Amino acid sequence: MGDPVVGMKLYHTYCQVCDGEGIMAQLMGITPIDHTNPNETNPLSNADIINSILKGKGRYMPA
């Protein structure tokens, strides 16, 4: 397990602009995954999440 404080800082630095309340998702017209909804996140393994973060996902989520 990682450090949640460090994780939150990384999220705010690199992810929040599109995920969550980020303006970029609205400008691009996409709906990012709702990380607070277990119906969306439970099917994802840790490996799936890590892979999406490190390698990106599709044309809208850079690594």
PyMOL commands that set and color helices and strands:
alter all, ss='L'
color gray80, all
select helices_A, chain A and resi 4-15+23-28+38-41+46-55
alter helices_A, ss='H'
color red, helices_A
deselect
rebuild
show_as cartoon
